[in-house]
Amino acid sequence: MNSTFDRIAMKPNKQEQQEKASGRPAPGGWQQMNRKQRREWTRKIQAEEMSLQVVHPDAAGIDIGNEVHYVAVAPSRDSQPVRRFGCTTAELKDMAAWLKQCRIRTVAMQSTGVYWIAVYDLLEEAGFEVYLVNARETKNLPGRKSDVHESQWLMKLHTYGLLRNSFRPSREIRTMRTYWRQRNDLVRSAARHIQRMQKALTQMNLQLANVLSDVSGVTGQAIVKAILAGERDPRKLAEFRDKRVKASAEEIARSLEGHWQEDLLFQLKQEQDGYEFCLKQMAECDERLQQYLQQREDRSAGASLPEEKRKERLRKKKENKPQFDLRAELFRMTGTDLTRIDGIDIRTAATVISEAGWDMSKWRTEDHFVSWLRLCPDNRVSGDKVIGKGRLPTTNRLTVALKMAASCLRQSDSYLGAQFRRLRTRLGAPVAIKAMAAKLARLVYRMLRYGMEFVDQGAEFYQARHRQREINSLKRKAANLGFQITEATAA
């Protein structure tokens, strides 16, 4: 009897005839070959086809710089195939005119800092197809030490279709992204001002953070403003206590007995002014964002906005909450409510729309979307075997937001919450957070691409389903060993 290796290496007669007639392996034949046969076929292909196929005949390459840009075209298009252009708008227009004169249709450039953005926008407006490529895919050949050689190398790679285009959202989404990123930066700046205010109070031995959960709340802001106005009596400061504060007025008064220093009071005033300025700028961002979203196309098709979850309403912080109904505007833009997914609040949903948009057709499948977010496993495969696993670090804002949303599922009494707790117990917190972030990304893709609705089946349903899966696994193992498992009757 032949071994498994011999059976895999054997091919039917019909398949051998197809391979001899075409000179290539028949469909499905490559998977049935062993490693030695695959190497032989690879050598045949490399020996027969020494030339690459031209995919983009009208291609150009641009090496982006801070002050100058080097543009390369094919030598047959111009007597001077490499030219140097400055970074001003007039010189960029001259670059576009020269590329049109050379009959160029598509251009490849690297994403160098933020210097590429102006060049990209101007060439896109001029009607060129612009490829924004990752620099890691073009630095595999040593010896290119000058900008001229770099631009020529980009042009050659793009001519043969060896470069992948990076995703860049439409101008409509980019405008929303600018407003939303600016608002998030202001939120982080406001948080830093609050931390420095707490530091100044602690240095004066005013233990306000021990009796109040947040200095930026109603009671904390009233006390800080009274201190800056000149009030030093702890009991009078404690009278600003809101009725919702758990600490009593006496406890607040004892925590406000400190030593007042002029330098620390000056620092406290500076940080309070900075915090109020951030709040003012956040309100301006909300106003501008609301005006922009109201001008967008309505994609809800007359559907009504689903009722907001009660837990989401209780979890929102007042200072971070937009000053308008952002959830209704996003539903009108996309036609779906992403906040129905457990763990995704309105800020995460806004990050999804502002970073990736609502058109999920840019990614062929949900697996491509998860891979773009770098939430897929980094398996190193050799010989059809996984020989190692690595990490995929990323600074994608959407990936970070989904990971934060996944970490919030730890205390969620939902299907996703039960799944996260099981993965966290079995694999650890980092792996569980990444896996659940990928799960949330798939749900987002399905809702935006196919209009699906998310329905939470609860933690009890997940636990019962997982229990039944474990029982079936035990029954299979027992059957393989010649035993039979019977369920015990309830007491």
C-alpha positions as a Python dict, from the first residue, in 0.01 Angstrom:
ca = {
    (1, 'M'): (0, 0, 0),
    (2, 'N'): (134, 342, -97),
    (3, 'S'): (215, 595, 170),
    (4, 'T'): (33, 925, 216),
    (5, 'F'): (324, 1108, 53),
    (6, 'D'): (302, 889, -257),
    (7, 'R'): (-74, 931, -284),
    (8, 'I'): (-41, 1310, -272),
    (9, 'A'): (231, 1309, -539),
    (10, 'M'): (19, 1100, -779),
    (11, 'K'): (-189, 1283, -1042),
    (12, 'P'): (-467, 1152, -1262),
    (13, 'N'): (-401, 1103, -1632),
    (14, 'K'): (-638, 1384, -1732),
    (15, 'Q'): (-450, 1628, -1514),
    (16, 'E'): (-116, 1521, -1660),
    (17, 'Q'): (-250, 1579, -2011),
    (18, 'Q'): (-365, 1932, -1917),
    (19, 'E'): (-24, 2011, -1768),
    (20, 'K'): (165, 1881, -2074),
    (21, 'A'): (-58, 2075, -2315),
    (22, 'S'): (-43, 2409, -2130),
    (23, 'G'): (299, 2380, -1972),
    (24, 'R'): (145, 2480, -1636),
    (25, 'P'): (-16, 2288, -1349),
    (26, 'A'): (-387, 2220, -1394),
    (27, 'P'): (-641, 2384, -1159),
    (28, 'G'): (-604, 2219, -819),
    (29, 'G'): (-280, 2049, -919),
    (30, 'W'): (-58, 2295, -734),
    (31, 'Q'): (-221, 2210, -399),
    (32, 'Q'): (-167, 1837, -463),
    (33, 'M'): (205, 1871, -535),
    (34, 'N'): (474, 1812, -277),
    (35, 'R'): (746, 2062, -203),
    (36, 'K'): (997, 1920, -452),
    (37, 'Q'): (747, 1927, -740),
    (38, 'R'): (650, 2285, -658),
    (39, 'R'): (1014, 2396, -671),
    (40, 'E'): (1054, 2231, -1012),
    (41, 'W'): (747, 2408, -1148),
    (42, 'T'): (875, 2739, -1008),
    (43, 'R'): (1209, 2693, -1185),
    (44, 'K'): (1028, 2620, -1512),
    (45, 'I'): (815, 2933, -1483),
    (46, 'Q'): (1116, 3149, -1397),
    (47, 'A'): (1318, 3008, -1685),
    (48, 'E'): (1040, 3056, -1942),
    (49, 'E'): (909, 3399, -1836),
    (50, 'M'): (1199, 3632, -1772),
    (51, 'S'): (1011, 3955, -1849),
    (52, 'L'): (747, 4121, -1631),
    (53, 'Q'): (409, 4226, -1764),
    (54, 'V'): (353, 4601, -1798),
    (55, 'V'): (41, 4693, -1599),
    (56, 'H'): (63, 5074, -1597),
    (57, 'P'): (237, 5191, -1917),
    (58, 'D'): (167, 5561, -1844),
    (59, 'A'): (324, 5564, -1498),
    (60, 'A'): (540, 5812, -1308),
    (61, 'G'): (716, 5805, -970),
    (62, 'I'): (759, 6092, -723),
    (63, 'D'): (1007, 6105, -438),
    (64, 'I'): (843, 6331, -178),
    (65, 'G'): (1055, 6571, 24),
    (66, 'N'): (1018, 6870, 251),
    (67, 'E'): (1152, 7133, 11),
    (68, 'V'): (1174, 6958, -328),
    (69, 'H'): (1008, 6667, -509),
    (70, 'Y'): (1179, 6452, -773),
    (71, 'V'): (951, 6323, -1050),
    (72, 'A'): (1055, 6041, -1286),
    (73, 'V'): (888, 5926, -1608),
    (74, 'A'): (990, 5674, -1873),
    (75, 'P'): (1289, 5786, -2088),
    (76, 'S'): (1073, 5759, -2400),
    (77, 'R'): (834, 6028, -2270),
    (78, 'D'): (1079, 6318, -2232),
    (79, 'S'): (1441, 6401, -2306),
    (80, 'Q'): (1485, 6482, -1937),
    (81, 'P'): (1302, 6191, -1765),
    (82, 'V'): (1373, 6311, -1410),
    (83, 'R'): (1287, 6663, -1303),
    (84, 'R'): (1304, 6855, -978),
    (85, 'F'): (1010, 7063, -854),
    (86, 'G'): (965, 7278, -546),
    (87, 'C'): (692, 7250, -286),
    (88, 'T'): (502, 7572, -362),
    (89, 'T'): (159, 7560, -522),
    (90, 'A'): (281, 7720, -846),
    (91, 'E'): (558, 7462, -883),
    (92, 'L'): (317, 7177, -807),
    (93, 'K'): (92, 7303, -1087),
    (94, 'D'): (396, 7306, -1317),
    (95, 'M'): (457, 6944, -1214),
    (96, 'A'): (101, 6847, -1309),
    (97, 'A'): (132, 7029, -1643),
    (98, 'W'): (460, 6850, -1722),
    (99, 'L'): (308, 6512, -1636),
    (100, 'K'): (16, 6581, -1870),
    (101, 'Q'): (261, 6682, -2140),
    (102, 'C'): (435, 6345, -2093),
    (103, 'R'): (96, 6167, -2128),
    (104, 'I'): (107, 6029, -1772),
    (105, 'R'): (-211, 5885, -1625),
    (106, 'T'): (-106, 5728, -1294),
    (107, 'V'): (149, 5842, -1035),
    (108, 'A'): (307, 5656, -741),
    (109, 'M'): (443, 5829, -430),
    (110, 'Q'): (543, 5732, -79),
    (111, 'S'): (361, 5848, 233),
    (112, 'T'): (639, 6066, 372),
    (113, 'G'): (518, 6256, 680),
    (114, 'V'): (248, 6502, 579),
    (115, 'Y'): (441, 6640, 282),
    (116, 'W'): (260, 6413, 39),
    (117, 'I'): (-89, 6547, 115),
    (118, 'A'): (-63, 6868, -89),
    (119, 'V'): (89, 6682, -385),
    (120, 'Y'): (-176, 6411, -365),
    (121, 'D'): (-467, 6657, -355),
    (122, 'L'): (-338, 6869, -642),
    (123, 'L'): (-266, 6569, -869),
    (124, 'E'): (-604, 6417, -783),
    (125, 'E'): (-779, 6739, -881),
    (126, 'A'): (-579, 6741, -1206),
    (127, 'G'): (-728, 6403, -1302),
    (128, 'F'): (-436, 6170, -1226),
    (129, 'E'): (-476, 5831, -1061),
    (130, 'V'): (-252, 5862, -756),
    (131, 'Y'): (-108, 5559, -576),
    (132, 'L'): (-5, 5619, -217),
    (133, 'V'): (231, 5333, -130),
    (134, 'N'): (393, 5214, 189),
    (135, 'A'): (766, 5285, 206),
    (136, 'R'): (833, 4937, 348),
    (137, 'E'): (728, 4780, 16),
    (138, 'T'): (980, 4981, -188),
    (139, 'K'): (1298, 4953, 24),
    (140, 'N'): (1388, 4590, -49),
    (141, 'L'): (1659, 4676, -303),
    (142, 'P'): (1991, 4817, -171),
    (143, 'G'): (2201, 5076, -347),
    (144, 'R'): (1940, 5348, -405),
    (145, 'K'): (2105, 5632, -216),
    (146, 'S'): (1973, 5936, -405),
    (147, 'D'): (1631, 6092, -457),
    (148, 'V'): (1667, 6055, -834),
    (149, 'H'): (1716, 5679, -809),
    (150, 'E'): (1429, 5657, -560),
    (151, 'S'): (1183, 5825, -797),
    (152, 'Q'): (1298, 5606, -1087),
    (153, 'W'): (1261, 5293, -874),
    (154, 'L'): (906, 5394, -777),
    (155, 'M'): (822, 5451, -1144),
    (156, 'K'): (956, 5108, -1246),
    (157, 'L'): (775, 4922, -967),
    (158, 'H'): (449, 5099, -1047),
    (159, 'T'): (487, 5031, -1420),
    (160, 'Y'): (490, 4656, -1356),
    (161, 'G'): (206, 4673, -1101),
    (162, 'L'): (420, 4575, -803),
    (163, 'L'): (287, 4845, -568),
    (164, 'R'): (-33, 4837, -365),
    (165, 'N'): (-241, 5147, -322),
    (166, 'S'): (-313, 5258, 33),
    (167, 'F'): (-664, 5337, 151),
    (168, 'R'): (-756, 5702, 174),
    (169, 'P'): (-1117, 5804, 243),
    (170, 'S'): (-1310, 6042, 24),
    (171, 'R'): (-1288, 6417, 68),
    (172, 'E'): (-1626, 6417, 240),
    (173, 'I'): (-1502, 6178, 507),
    (174, 'R'): (-1165, 6354, 537),
    (175, 'T'): (-1339, 6679, 629),
    (176, 'M'): (-1535, 6507, 904),
    (177, 'R'): (-1217, 6333, 1018),
    (178, 'T'): (-1038, 6666, 1058),
    (179, 'Y'): (-1313, 6804, 1285),
    (180, 'W'): (-1337, 6485, 1489),
    (181, 'R'): (-961, 6445, 1535),
    (182, 'Q'): (-934, 6806, 1646),
    (183, 'R'): (-1208, 6749, 1901),
    (184, 'N'): (-1037, 6436, 2037),
    (185, 'D'): (-711, 6628, 2070),
    (186, 'L'): (-895, 6895, 2270),
    (187, 'V'): (-1045, 6628, 2497),
    (188, 'R'): (-696, 6493, 2571),
    (189, 'S'): (-565, 6846, 2632),
    (190, 'A'): (-849, 6915, 2876),
    (191, 'A'): (-766, 6592, 3062),
    (192, 'R'): (-404, 6702, 3098),
    (193, 'H'): (-515, 7036, 3244),
    (194, 'I'): (-732, 6851, 3498),
    (195, 'Q'): (-439, 6631, 3601),
    (196, 'R'): (-214, 6932, 3658),
    (197, 'M'): (-492, 7100, 3859),
    (198, 'Q'): (-511, 6796, 4086),
    (199, 'K'): (-133, 6803, 4122),
    (200, 'A'): (-136, 7169, 4232),
    (201, 'L'): (-414, 7103, 4484),
    (202, 'T'): (-229, 6801, 4626),
    (203, 'Q'): (91, 7005, 4664),
    (204, 'M'): (-107, 7252, 4877),
    (205, 'N'): (-239, 6951, 5077),
    (206, 'L'): (-592, 7009, 4953),
    (207, 'Q'): (-710, 6647, 4930),
    (208, 'L'): (-1005, 6726, 4708),
    (209, 'A'): (-946, 6421, 4488),
    (210, 'N'): (-1007, 6191, 4788),
    (211, 'V'): (-1364, 6312, 4845),
    (212, 'L'): (-1464, 6393, 4486),
    (213, 'S'): (-1446, 6148, 4200),
    (214, 'D'): (-1374, 6421, 3946),
    (215, 'V'): (-1240, 6773, 3989),
    (216, 'S'): (-1406, 6869, 3658),
    (217, 'G'): (-1753, 6799, 3802),
    (218, 'V'): (-2003, 7053, 3931),
    (219, 'T'): (-1877, 7054, 4290),
    (220, 'G'): (-1509, 7044, 4199),
    (221, 'Q'): (-1533, 7331, 3952),
    (222, 'A'): (-1735, 7543, 4196),
    (223, 'I'): (-1476, 7492, 4471),
    (224, 'V'): (-1179, 7561, 4241),
    (225, 'K'): (-1338, 7882, 4109),
    (226, 'A'): (-1412, 7995, 4465),
    (227, 'I'): (-1049, 7932, 4567),
    (228, 'L'): (-925, 8134, 4270),
    (229, 'A'): (-1170, 8411, 4367),
    (230, 'G'): (-1000, 8440, 4710),
    (231, 'E'): (-1208, 8218, 4938),
    (232, 'R'): (-998, 8030, 5195),
    (233, 'D'): (-1251, 7917, 5459),
    (234, 'P'): (-1293, 7535, 5427),
    (235, 'R'): (-1651, 7538, 5557),
    (236, 'K'): (-1763, 7802, 5310),
    (237, 'L'): (-1592, 7609, 5031),
    (238, 'A'): (-1773, 7293, 5143),
    (239, 'E'): (-2107, 7470, 5098),
    (240, 'F'): (-2061, 7435, 4720),
    (241, 'R'): (-2120, 7061, 4764),
    (242, 'D'): (-2376, 6915, 4524),
    (243, 'K'): (-2643, 6692, 4673),
    (244, 'R'): (-2531, 6400, 4456),
    (245, 'V'): (-2184, 6391, 4619),
    (246, 'K'): (-2150, 6098, 4860),
    (247, 'A'): (-1902, 6272, 5089),
    (248, 'S'): (-2050, 6494, 5359),
    (249, 'A'): (-1984, 6865, 5399),
    (250, 'E'): (-1764, 6796, 5705),
    (251, 'E'): (-1545, 6553, 5510),
    (252, 'I'): (-1505, 6802, 5227),
    (253, 'A'): (-1417, 7079, 5475),
    (254, 'R'): (-1147, 6865, 5639),
    (255, 'S'): (-995, 6783, 5301),
    (256, 'L'): (-973, 7156, 5218),
    (257, 'E'): (-752, 7246, 5518),
    (258, 'G'): (-416, 7313, 5356),
    (259, 'H'): (-142, 7569, 5316),
    (260, 'W'): (-198, 7828, 5046),
    (261, 'Q'): (105, 7910, 4829),
    (262, 'E'): (102, 8191, 4576),
    (263, 'D'): (305, 8004, 4314),
    (264, 'L'): (77, 7699, 4327),
    (265, 'L'): (-232, 7917, 4320),
    (266, 'F'): (-93, 8085, 4008),
    (267, 'Q'): (-36, 7741, 3851),
    (268, 'L'): (-392, 7640, 3946),
    (269, 'K'): (-531, 7951, 3778),
    (270, 'Q'): (-331, 7889, 3461),
    (271, 'E'): (-453, 7530, 3435),
    (272, 'Q'): (-814, 7631, 3506),
    (273, 'D'): (-798, 7892, 3229),
    (274, 'G'): (-651, 7634, 2992),
    (275, 'Y'): (-925, 7386, 3080),
    (276, 'E'): (-1200, 7640, 3018),
    (277, 'F'): (-1036, 7739, 2688),
    (278, 'C'): (-1036, 7373, 2576),
    (279, 'L'): (-1406, 7347, 2662),
    (280, 'K'): (-1474, 7659, 2455),
    (281, 'Q'): (-1286, 7518, 2155),
    (282, 'M'): (-1467, 7185, 2192),
    (283, 'A'): (-1799, 7370, 2172),
    (284, 'E'): (-1683, 7542, 1853),
    (285, 'C'): (-1581, 7204, 1704),
    (286, 'D'): (-1924, 7063, 1791),
    (287, 'E'): (-2095, 7356, 1623),
    (288, 'R'): (-1889, 7325, 1306),
    (289, 'L'): (-1927, 6946, 1299),
    (290, 'Q'): (-2303, 6970, 1341),
    (291, 'Q'): (-2331, 7218, 1054),
    (292, 'Y'): (-2122, 6994, 831),
    (293, 'L'): (-2314, 6675, 912),
    (294, 'Q'): (-2649, 6841, 853),
    (295, 'Q'): (-2540, 6921, 498),
    (296, 'R'): (-2464, 6557, 414),
    (297, 'E'): (-2690, 6328, 218),
    (298, 'D'): (-2965, 6145, 408),
    (299, 'R'): (-2912, 5767, 377),
    (300, 'S'): (-3159, 5655, 643),
    (301, 'A'): (-3434, 5601, 381),
    (302, 'G'): (-3696, 5736, 621),
    (303, 'A'): (-3616, 5483, 896),
    (304, 'S'): (-3661, 5590, 1258),
    (305, 'L'): (-3371, 5609, 1500),
    (306, 'P'): (-3369, 5311, 1744),
    (307, 'E'): (-3406, 5385, 2112),
    (308, 'E'): (-3081, 5449, 2291),
    (309, 'K'): (-2962, 5195, 2543),
    (310, 'R'): (-3002, 5303, 2905),
    (311, 'K'): (-2654, 5183, 3003),
    (312, 'E'): (-2499, 5398, 2732),
    (313, 'R'): (-2681, 5704, 2862),
    (314, 'L'): (-2552, 5649, 3215),
    (315, 'R'): (-2192, 5590, 3105),
    (316, 'K'): (-2144, 5918, 2919),
    (317, 'K'): (-1932, 6191, 3074),
    (318, 'K'): (-2075, 6536, 3055),
    (319, 'E'): (-1759, 6717, 2947),
    (320, 'N'): (-1685, 6469, 2667),
    (321, 'K'): (-2039, 6449, 2536),
    (322, 'P'): (-2099, 6639, 2209),
    (323, 'Q'): (-2325, 6942, 2243),
    (324, 'F'): (-2565, 6808, 1978),
    (325, 'D'): (-2733, 6479, 1892),
    (326, 'L'): (-2439, 6317, 1716),
    (327, 'R'): (-2603, 5975, 1722),
    (328, 'A'): (-2901, 6099, 1516),
    (329, 'E'): (-2672, 6269, 1262),
    (330, 'L'): (-2460, 5955, 1216),
    (331, 'F'): (-2774, 5746, 1171),
    (332, 'R'): (-2898, 5985, 906),
    (333, 'M'): (-2561, 5970, 724),
    (334, 'T'): (-2510, 5594, 733),
    (335, 'G'): (-2860, 5450, 771),
    (336, 'T'): (-2751, 5231, 1062),
    (337, 'D'): (-2689, 5273, 1435),
    (338, 'L'): (-2351, 5131, 1536),
    (339, 'T'): (-2416, 5202, 1904),
    (340, 'R'): (-2647, 4900, 1910),
    (341, 'I'): (-2331, 4688, 1928),
    (342, 'D'): (-2228, 4627, 2289),
    (343, 'G'): (-1912, 4818, 2380),
    (344, 'I'): (-1940, 5075, 2100),
    (345, 'D'): (-2055, 5415, 2223),
    (346, 'I'): (-2122, 5725, 2018),
    (347, 'R'): (-1758, 5839, 2027),
    (348, 'T'): (-1636, 5504, 1895),
    (349, 'A'): (-1904, 5508, 1625),
    (350, 'A'): (-1797, 5858, 1520),
    (351, 'T'): (-1435, 5738, 1504),
    (352, 'V'): (-1539, 5449, 1278),
    (353, 'I'): (-1720, 5677, 1033),
    (354, 'S'): (-1453, 5949, 1036),
    (355, 'E'): (-1161, 5707, 983),
    (356, 'A'): (-1307, 5441, 749),
    (357, 'G'): (-1629, 5598, 618),
    (358, 'W'): (-1956, 5415, 561),
    (359, 'D'): (-1865, 5261, 224),
    (360, 'M'): (-1728, 4919, 318),
    (361, 'S'): (-1701, 4814, -47),
    (362, 'K'): (-1342, 4945, -38),
    (363, 'W'): (-1262, 4613, 132),
    (364, 'R'): (-1366, 4300, -54),
    (365, 'T'): (-1454, 4098, 258),
    (366, 'E'): (-1464, 4149, 631),
    (367, 'D'): (-1134, 3960, 655),
    (368, 'H'): (-968, 4227, 440),
    (369, 'F'): (-1113, 4495, 669),
    (370, 'V'): (-976, 4319, 979),
    (371, 'S'): (-639, 4281, 808),
    (372, 'W'): (-631, 4652, 722),
    (373, 'L'): (-689, 4726, 1091),
    (374, 'R'): (-397, 4489, 1172),
    (375, 'L'): (-620, 4286, 1402),
    (376, 'C'): (-553, 3959, 1219),
    (377, 'P'): (-298, 3697, 1338),
    (378, 'D'): (60, 3746, 1219),
    (379, 'N'): (138, 3383, 1134),
    (380, 'R'): (472, 3306, 970),
    (381, 'V'): (408, 3019, 732),
    (382, 'S'): (673, 2802, 567),
    (383, 'G'): (593, 2481, 385),
    (384, 'D'): (222, 2518, 466),
    (385, 'K'): (308, 2514, 837),
    (386, 'V'): (294, 2789, 1096),
    (387, 'I'): (649, 2824, 1222),
    (388, 'G'): (597, 3132, 1435),
    (389, 'K'): (364, 3410, 1539),
    (390, 'G'): (451, 3776, 1560),
    (391, 'R'): (288, 4104, 1657),
    (392, 'L'): (130, 4366, 1435),
    (393, 'P'): (182, 4703, 1607),
    (394, 'T'): (-20, 4989, 1466),
    (395, 'T'): (-116, 5346, 1541),
    (396, 'N'): (-443, 5334, 1349),
    (397, 'R'): (-691, 5544, 1546),
    (398, 'L'): (-978, 5315, 1455),
    (399, 'T'): (-788, 5010, 1579),
    (400, 'V'): (-713, 5183, 1909),
    (401, 'A'): (-1079, 5283, 1947),
    (402, 'L'): (-1201, 4928, 1881),
    (403, 'K'): (-954, 4787, 2134),
    (404, 'M'): (-1077, 5033, 2396),
    (405, 'A'): (-1436, 4935, 2313),
    (406, 'A'): (-1342, 4567, 2348),
    (407, 'S'): (-1186, 4626, 2691),
    (408, 'C'): (-1517, 4778, 2808),
    (409, 'L'): (-1689, 4442, 2752),
    (410, 'R'): (-1536, 4302, 3071),
    (411, 'Q'): (-1838, 4403, 3281),
    (412, 'S'): (-2099, 4381, 3007),
    (413, 'D'): (-2390, 4145, 3071),
    (414, 'S'): (-2423, 4054, 2705),
    (415, 'Y'): (-2326, 3785, 2456),
    (416, 'L'): (-2006, 3969, 2363),
    (417, 'G'): (-1927, 4030, 2730),
    (418, 'A'): (-1953, 3660, 2814),
    (419, 'Q'): (-1735, 3572, 2515),
    (420, 'F'): (-1472, 3828, 2617),
    (421, 'R'): (-1458, 3697, 2976),
    (422, 'R'): (-1409, 3340, 2855),
    (423, 'L'): (-1130, 3442, 2616),
    (424, 'R'): (-970, 3657, 2887),
    (425, 'T'): (-963, 3363, 3128),
    (426, 'R'): (-824, 3121, 2872),
    (427, 'L'): (-584, 3338, 2668),
    (428, 'G'): (-514, 3645, 2878),
    (429, 'A'): (-627, 4006, 2854),
    (430, 'P'): (-413, 4129, 2557),
    (431, 'V'): (-510, 3841, 2327),
    (432, 'A'): (-875, 3863, 2432),
    (433, 'I'): (-889, 4238, 2367),
    (434, 'K'): (-742, 4196, 2019),
    (435, 'A'): (-976, 3907, 1936),
    (436, 'M'): (-1285, 4095, 2052),
    (437, 'A'): (-1172, 4409, 1867),
    (438, 'A'): (-1160, 4197, 1550),
    (439, 'K'): (-1508, 4068, 1636),
    (440, 'L'): (-1639, 4424, 1670),
    (441, 'A'): (-1474, 4516, 1338),
    (442, 'R'): (-1658, 4231, 1164),
    (443, 'L'): (-1990, 4340, 1314),
    (444, 'V'): (-1929, 4699, 1202),
    (445, 'Y'): (-1845, 4579, 851),
    (446, 'R'): (-2163, 4373, 824),
    (447, 'M'): (-2386, 4653, 951),
    (448, 'L'): (-2239, 4915, 716),
    (449, 'R'): (-2196, 4688, 413),
    (450, 'Y'): (-2513, 4478, 422),
    (451, 'G'): (-2741, 4681, 651),
    (452, 'M'): (-2762, 4404, 911),
    (453, 'E'): (-2900, 4474, 1258),
    (454, 'F'): (-2720, 4368, 1574),
    (455, 'V'): (-2936, 4176, 1822),
    (456, 'D'): (-2785, 4087, 2159),
    (457, 'Q'): (-2883, 3737, 2270),
    (458, 'G'): (-2753, 3780, 2623),
    (459, 'A'): (-2480, 3623, 2835),
    (460, 'E'): (-2701, 3330, 2939),
    (461, 'F'): (-2749, 3225, 2576),
    (462, 'Y'): (-2372, 3229, 2518),
    (463, 'Q'): (-2304, 3027, 2834),
    (464, 'A'): (-2569, 2768, 2742),
    (465, 'R'): (-2429, 2744, 2388),
    (466, 'H'): (-2074, 2709, 2516),
    (467, 'R'): (-2186, 2440, 2765),
    (468, 'Q'): (-2353, 2240, 2487),
    (469, 'R'): (-2040, 2271, 2275),
    (470, 'E'): (-1829, 2135, 2561),
    (471, 'I'): (-2071, 1844, 2609),
    (472, 'N'): (-2054, 1753, 2241),
    (473, 'S'): (-1675, 1763, 2253),
    (474, 'L'): (-1668, 1531, 2555),
    (475, 'K'): (-1906, 1289, 2383),
    (476, 'R'): (-1682, 1272, 2075),
    (477, 'K'): (-1372, 1207, 2286),
    (478, 'A'): (-1553, 938, 2486),
    (479, 'A'): (-1678, 771, 2167),
    (480, 'N'): (-1325, 758, 2027),
    (481, 'L'): (-1210, 585, 2345),
    (482, 'G'): (-1500, 339, 2345),
    (483, 'F'): (-1704, 500, 2623),
    (484, 'Q'): (-2043, 664, 2639),
    (485, 'I'): (-2141, 970, 2840),
    (486, 'T'): (-2485, 1000, 2994),
    (487, 'E'): (-2618, 1313, 3157),
    (488, 'A'): (-2700, 1288, 3526),
    (489, 'T'): (-3059, 1353, 3627),
    (490, 'A'): (-3127, 1673, 3818),
    (491, 'A'): (-3167, 1640, 4194),
}
